[in-house]
Amino acid sequence: MKTDKIKRVDSIKEWQPSYLYIVSAIFVAALLISNFTAQKLFAFGPFVFTAGILVFPISYIFGDILTEVYGFNKARKVIYLGFILNIFMSIVLWLSIQLPPAPGWNFQNEYSLINSVVPRMVIASVFAYLAGELVNSLIVSKMKIKTSGKFLWLRLVLSTFAGQFVDSLVFVIIGFAGTLPTSILISACISAWLFKTFYEMLISPVTYIIVNKLKAIEGVDHFDKNDKISLL
């Protein structure tokens, strides 16, 4: 990649991104797909995971990409969009179950069983996602400024390590507190945290390629130095 054509900018106001919407769409799609498939459990050796765990880390990868290439404030808006659409999807699924089945369509019970949403799980999922993604993106943004854009691998690893921990902790507490022994909750939290972190570390070369390619296409290397970082 030719870095001599990449211009450093310290504010998103200094340029107009071209591929932000594509990256945002992939990010939100990965989130919604992971939540929709989370109802399927599968065994991997002695471990049991939901099918959603195969896709969910992709949202973290593109969360890193959003922040690294387009800055925290742009990433934050996409994160909130994913939060809202996640809730919207849950509401639509619930409403679709309530609709009376058409004559001759005999799959109402199966459809209800597969697509039923448990309110507590929905709440746990959306708030865990929101907290984890914001922590992840904030660390990427702050570390990029502190390191002057160097050590991308370190930003990716540390942001994922922290973000996935917050995500797993919030999900387990909201979703299962009071229903399972504390030892099981701790084990579930640590297992999910380490698996997701390892998953993203394993695929970090892909993240590198996408980040560098996008910077080359956009022609800039964005820093949040002159942008007011806000959670709202």
N, C-alpha and C positions, 0 to 999 in steps of 0.2 A: 504494500500500500504506500502511495506517495504522500508523505506527511507534510511536504512543503506547500501543499495546496489547502491545508486545513488551517483555518483562522481561529484563534482563541477569542471567545466572547465571554464577558462577565455578566451579561444580562440577556434574558430571552427576548427583550425588546429590541435587541440589536440585529435580529435576523428573523426570517420567516421559515419555519421548518416545513419540509416537503413530505416526509413520510411518517409524521407523528400519528396520523389517523390510522395508518396500517398497523403500526406497532400497538396502538391502543386497542384496535379491534382484536388482534391476536391475544393480547393480555386478558381482555374481558371474556373472550370466547373460551380460553383455557380455564378461567375461573368458573364459568357457568357449566361447562362440560364436566369439570371435576366434581362439582356439587351434585349434578344430575346422576353421575355414575357412582357416587359414594355409597349408594345403597347396596351395591354388589360387594360381597366379601370373597376374598380368595386367600388360599394358603400358599405361603412361600417357605418351604421347610417347616420349621416349628412356629413360624410367625404367621399372624393373620392380619391382613390389611384390607382396606376398601379399594375398589378399582379406581376411585378418584385420586388416590395418591400417585398414580402413574401420570396424571395430567397436571395436578395442582402445582407441583414445583415449577412447571413451565411459567405459571403466572408470576412466580418470584423471579425467574430469570428475566422475563420481559419487564418486570418492575425495576430490576437493576438497569436494564437497557434504557427504559424511559428516563430514569433519573440521571444516569451517566451521560446520555446524549442530549436530553431535552430539559434537564433540571428538575429540582424537587417540586416546584409549584405546578408544572405541567403534569408530573407524575401524580401529584396529590389529587388533581381534578379527575384523572382517569381512575384512581383508586376509589374515590367517592362514587364515580359513575358505576363501577363494578359493584359496589355496596348496594346502591339503589336498584340496579338491575337484578341482583341476586334476590332481593326481597320481592321485586316484581315477579320474577319467575316462580317463586314459592307461592305467591298469591294466585297466579294464573293456574298453577297445577292444582291448588286446592279448589278453585272455582270449577275447573274442568271435571273434577271428580263429582262435584255436586250436580252437574248437569244430568238430566234424565237420559239414559241410554236409548238409542234409536231402536225400533222394532227389528229384531233379527241380529242385533249386535250383542253377542252373549259374553262379552269379556269385561263387564263392569267390575266384577269382583277382582279379577286379575289386575285390571288397570288401577283400581283403588289401592290394591295391595302394594303394587310396585311404586306408584307415584304419591302415595300418602306422605305428607310432610309432618314431622313431629315438631311442634312449635319450639320446644326447648332446644332441639338440635339445630333448627334454623337460626335461632338467636345466637347459639354458641358458635355456629359456623361463620355468620356474617360479622360478628364482633371480633372473633379471633382473627379473621382475615383482615379486617380494618386495622386493628392494633398492630398486627405483625407487619403488614405492608408499609404502614407509616413509619414504623421503627426502622425497617429495612431501608427504605428510601432516604430517610433522614440521615442515617449513618453513611450511606454512599455519598450523599451531597456534602456533608461536613468533612468527611475524610478526603474527598477529592480536592477541596480547597486547601486543607492542611498539608497534603502531600504534593500540591501543585500539579495534580493530574497524574502522578506516578503511582506505581504499585496497584494497578487495577485489580490484580488477583487478590491482594490483601483486602481491598474494599469489598470485593464480592464475597470473600469467605467470612469476614467479620460481620458484614451486614446480614448475611444469611444466617449465621450462627445466632445472632441476637434476634433477628426478626422471626425466625422459625421457633425459637424458644418461647417468645411472647405468644405467637400464634398457638402453639401446642398447649401452653399453660392456660391461656384464656379458654380455649375450646374444652379442655378436660374439666376445668373448674365449673364453667357454666353448664356444660353438657352432662356431667356425671357426678358432681359433688353431692354427697348425701345418698347416693344410690349404690356406690361401690366402696370397698375398703380403701383407706388412704394408700396402702402399699400398692394396690393395683392401679390407682390413679397416677401415682408417681411413676410406676413402670410404664404405663401407657404414654404418659407425657414425654418421658425420656426416649422411649422407643421411636415415637413419631418424630420427635425433634432431631434425633441423630440420623434417622433414615432420610428425612427431607434434606438435611444439611449435606449428607454424603451424596445424595442424588444430584444436588446442584453443583457440588464440587467436582463430581464426575463429569458433568456436562459443561463445566466452565470453559473448556476450549471453544465450544460452540458459541458461548456468550461472548468471548473475546472476538471471534470472527465477525459476529453480527454487529457488535459495538464499533469495531474498527471500520467495517464496511459502511455503516450508517454515517459515521463521522466523515468518511471520505466522500460519500454521496452528498451529504448536507454541506460539506465544506467548512465545518466549524467544530470546535471542541468547546462545549458549553460549560461554564462555571457559574455557580450561584452567588458569586462574590458580591455583585451589586443588586441582586434581587432580594427583596424582603421575604424571608422564609416564614410562611404562615401555615397553620393547620386548617385555616378556614378559607 
